[in-house]
């Protein structure tokens, strides 16, 4: 617990230092648009590699083997699509949020519906990070899970609330550096103790425990969420110029692939240190008990870094969407109050019985089916989409995706996404009438 408090204090001091330089809402929400390519790339990686890739992905590799790589590999593919097809258009239309850029083409009602879906999805993701935080601190320090969860939530809230995007990006660089160094040290130590598992590794992308349907689910729900993601959009909008944004995207794609391989190898290596009955969510913490105390502390900082780097981005993104796209009042004070409310809601949701991966996939399910296709089309479109059709598409696909998640029926999730793409294509073809378009562009 002492190590956690000391490590957390670094980001609190950083936030207090950065808060003195916040002169405008752009400084707070998009880091003054001054981030370098390295900062953008590291921040994107750190924001994506949260509980899902640390605890969840290593646990999945422990259970199914090398095919677990598709979790982050799907994200890397989605991010590549974003950088190739959307990044240039995104940079031509600077705004504080993704939906601010597309609202003239989507229309007011569709924009608000997308905002609601984004906020609900990001609260679920934030809750997943809180669950991971409590689990890690409890297992590795012996402290109460509830107290650990609460302290972690307070730390995340405070430094994000105080420093905004500037602090989030700077802290992401520090946290990702700690993660890479610590994970490499852990992997090399495991190999040094027992190199046999590496020689027996099977590089398979599918097997009897991870089949085509699992791959389809990851490709759609994870890959799709990276193509159109308000959190990633905000990072690229924070870049100082187009070159920095492009370089950041390349760094992020390479980094995600590297970490995907590393996480999988660690999870597979852990099989030779742990019982097969070990719960997937406890694999990393359990393998740390097999190593000297020094490595236990390193792994603790790695896991805390991973969760902090993702949770702060989720919190800031959700608060920005509410203040800017729902309340239309993008001021710093309002966003800070919203962050406090969102943290309480996520804490309540984290008391549910759902696992980390379940919460992540639940959030991505509804988000991908309802938001990705309409926003993707709106970024490309030069004229407003048909308002009635796009609103009906978002509502219907949200309901179908939610029903599919509650009933654990991926076929209906796939149907919702196909319907979303189809409905969006129709909305693009039957564009808004000329008079409506003219009024929309003036507003």
N, C-alpha and C positions, 0 to 999 in steps of 0.2 A: 504493500500500500504506500509506503514511503517513496519508493521509486516512481509510482504512478503520480503522486502529488508533485514530486520534483520535476518530472518530465512535463506534466501539464502546466506547471508554472511558467515554463519557457514560452508557451503560446499565449498565456495571459499577459505576460510582460510585452510580448511582441504586439499584441492587440492594443495595449495601452499606448505603446510608442506610435503605432500606425494611426490611432484615433486622432492624434494631434494634427495629422495631415489631411484629414477628411474635410475638404472645402466645398464639395458638391455631391449631389446624388450619384453622379458618374463615378466619383472616387469610391463611393461606398458599394455600389452595385456592380460595376465593371472595372474596378481597380484603376480608374482614371484612364483606361485604354493605354496603359504603358507597359504591359507585361512583355517580356522577351520570349523568343521561341522556346528556349529551354524551360522557362517558368510555365508557359502554357502546356508544353508536352508533359512535364513532370506533374503538373496539377491535374491534367486529364487522367493520367495513369493512376495517380493517388486517389482521385475521386471515384474511379471505377473499381479499384481494388480495395473493397471494404470487407465486410464479414463474409460476403459471398465467395470471394476468392481466397481468403485466408482460412477461416474455419470451414466454411461450406465446401469449397472446391477440394481442399486436401482431404476432407472426410469423404467426398464423393470418389476421389481417386483411390482411397483406401478400400472403398466398397466395390467399384466397378473397374478400376484399372485405368489405363492410359486414355480411354475415350472421354474421361472427365475433362480433358483439355478443351473440349468443345465449348465449355462455359465461357472462358475468356477468348477463345479463338473465334467464336461467333461474334463477340464484341469487337474484336479487331477487324473482322470483315465488315461489320456494320459501320465502324469508324472510317474505314477506307472508302466506303460508299459516300459517307458524309463529306469527306475531304475532296473526293473527286467530282461530285455533282452538286453539292450544296454550299461549300465553303466560300467560293468566289461570290455567289449571289448573296450569301449571308453578309459578307463584309461590305457589300455595296449598300446595304440597308441597315445602318447602325441603329440600335435601339437598346433598351435595358433588358428586354426579355425576348424570347423566341416569338411569343404571341403578339408582341407589339409590332414586330416586323411584318406579320402576316394578317393582322386584323382587318386591313382594308379589303383584302381579297376574301377572307373568311366571313366577315360580317360580325356585328356585335354579339348576337346570340350564340353563334358557333364558337366565337372566341371565348366567351364566358363558360360555355360547356366544356371546352377543352381545358380551360384553366381549372375547373372543378375536378376533372379527372386527374390532371397532373398533381394537384394538391393532395388528393386522396391517395394516389399511388406513392407519392414521395413521403407521406406520413407513414405508410406501411413500411417503406424501405428504411426510414429513420428508426422505426420501432425495431426492425431487424438488427440494426446496428446497436441499439440499446440492449437488446437481448444478448448479443454477443459480448458486449462490454461487461455486463453483470456476470455472465458465465465465465469469462476469462479471469476476471479479478477474483472471483470466488474460488475457482479451481487452483489458481496459482499463488494466491496469498492467504486463502483460508477465511477471508472476510465474508460477511453476509452478502448474498447475491443482491438483495433489495437495496442495501446500503451502497454497494458497489455500483449498481445500475443508476441510483440517484446521483451519486457523486460524479460519475462519468457524464451524465446528462447535463449537470450543472456546469461542468468544465466546458463542454462543447457549446452550450448556450452562451456562456459568458464571453469566450474569446471570439465567437462568430458575431455575436450581438455588438460587441465593442468595436472590432476592427473591420468588419465587413469583408468584401471580396479581396481587398488588398492583403489582409491577414490570412485569409483562407488560402490564397495562392502561395504566399511565402511559407506558411506552415506546411502546405502540401509538399513543397520541395524538401524541407527538413524531414518530414515523416516518410516520404518515399525513399530518401537516402538511407534512413535507419532501417527500413524494411528490406531493401536490397542487400545491404551489408549483413544484416542479421540472418536473412534467409539463406544466403550463400554460406555463411559460417555454419548454420545448422545443417545444411545439406552435405557440406564437405565433412563435417564431423560424423554424421551418420554413415557416410561412405567409408570414412577411415575406420570406424568401428566394425563395420560389416560390409565389404564391397560386393558380396555375392549377389544381392538383389539386382544391382545394376546390370550385371552380366546376364541375368535371366529375364531382363525387361522385354516385353513384347510390345512393339510399336503398332498397335491396332487402333483404328478409329471407331470400330464397332465391335461388339461381342455379345454374348448371350445375356449379359447384365445391362448393356447399354445398346439398344437397338435403334432401328431407323426412326421409329416414332419419337424416341427420346431426342435424337438428333434434330428432328423436325421441330420439336418443341423448343429446344435451345436456339436453333437458328431463327425461328420466328420471334420468340419472346425476348431473347437477349439481343440477338443481332438487330432486330427491328427497333429496339429501344435505344440503340446506339446511333442509328441513322438519323432519327429525329429526337433529340434529347435537349430539354431546356437547360440542363446543367452543363452539358458540353458546349452548347451554343454560347452560353455566357462566358465560358473560358475563351473561345475564339473571338468573341466580341471584346474581350479584355486585352487582346494582342495589340501591340503598338503600331503594326502595319501588316499588310497582306503577306509579306515574306515571313514574318514572325509567326503568323497564323499557320501558314503552310508547313514551316519547319516544325512547329509544335505538333501538328497532326502526324507527321512522319515519325517523330520521336515517340509519340503516344502509341502508334500502331506497332512499332518495333518493340517497345517496352512491354506492351500487353502480351505479345507472343512470347517474349523471353520469360515473363513471370508465369504465363500459363504452363510452359514446360517445367519451370522450377517447382511450382506448386504440385503438379502431378507427380513429379519424381519424388518429392518429399512424402506425399501421401502413400505412394507405392512402397517406398523404403520403410515407412512406419509399420507396414505389415509384419516385418521381421522383428519388431520390438514389442508389439502389442497383441493382445488376444483378438481373434476375429469377432468377438462379441462386443468389442469397444464401440460405443455409439459414435457415429460419424462426426457429430458436433463436438466431440471431446478428444478427437484424435491428436490434434496438435498439442493441446495441453497435456495429454497423457504421455506423449512421446518425450516431452520436456522432462518428465520425472525420471526418465531413463538416462539422462545426461547429467554432468556435473552442475552444481548450483549456478555457476557463472553463465552457462548456456541457458539455463532456466530464466535468468533475468533478461538475457538478450532476446529470447523468444517472447517474453512478456512485453518488452518494448516494441517489438515487431508487430505483435497483434494489436496492441493499443494504438500504434501509429496507423495501422490499416483502418481501424474502425473510426478513429478521429478524422482521418482524411476524407472518408466517405460521408460520415454523419454531418460534418459541418457544411459540406456542399449541399446535401439534401435539405438541411434546415434553411440555409440562405436562399436556395432556389424556390422552395415552397413559399417562404415569406415574401420574396420578390414578386412572385406570380400573384399572390393575393393582393398585395398593395398596389401593384402596377396594372394588372389585367382585370382584377375583380373589383377592387375599390377605386381604381384609377386615382390613387393618391400615393405616388412613389416617393414618399419622404422617409428619411432615416428613422425618425421617431416612431412613425406608424409601423414600419417594418420590424423594429425592435420589440414592440408590444406584441406583434403577431408571432414572432419567434418564441416568446414566452408561452403563448397559448398553444402553439404547435408542439412544443416540448412536452407540455402536460398531456396532450392528446396521445402523443407517441408513447409516453410512459405508461399510460393506461392500456394502450393496445399491446404493449410489450408483455403485459401480464397474461396474454392469451397462451394457449397450448401449442400454437403453430411453431414449427421450426424455422430456422433462419432462411433456408432455401425456399420453404413453402411461402413465407411472407414475401420474399423477393419475386418469386414467380407469380404470385397472386397479383402483386402490384403491376408487374410488367404485362401480365395478361390483359387486363382491362385497358391499360395505357396504349399498348401496341395496337389493339383492335380498334380503339376509338379515335386515337389522335394522330398516329404516324402518317397514314395515307392523306388525310385532309391537310395537314400542315406541310407535308412534302410537296403536295400539289400547289399549295398557296405560295410557297417560296418560289416555285418555278413560274407560276402564272403571272401574266402582266395585267389581267383584268379580274374583277370579282367573280367568285364562283356562285352558282345558283344557291341562294340562301336557303330556300325551303328544302331542297334535296340534301344539302350538306348537313343541316341541322338534324333532319330525320335520320341520316346515316350515322351520325355521332351517337344519337340517343339509342337507336336500335342496336347498334354494335356494342355499345357499353352494356346494355341489358343482357344481350346474348353472351358476351364474354364473362360477365359476372355470374350468370347462371351456369356456364360451363365450368368456371372455377369452383363454385360451390358443390357441383356434382362430379368434379374431377373427370370431365369429359373433354379431352383434347380435340376430338373431332368437331365439336361445336365451337371451340376456340378458333380452329382453322376456318370454319364456315363464317365466323364473325369477321375474321380478317379479310377473307375473300369478298364478303359483302361490303366491307369498308372500302376496299380498293375499287370495287365495281361502282358503288354509290358515289365515290369521289370522282371517278372517271366520267360518270353521267353529269355530275355537277359542273365539271370543267367543260364538257361539251355543250350543255344547255346553260350557258353563262347567264349572269344576271342581266335583265333588260337594260337597255342603254340609259334610260332615265335614272334607274336605281344606281347604275354604275357611276354616273356623273355625280350624283349626290354623295355617294360613298367616298369618292376620291376627294371631294371638297372637305368632308368632315374630318 
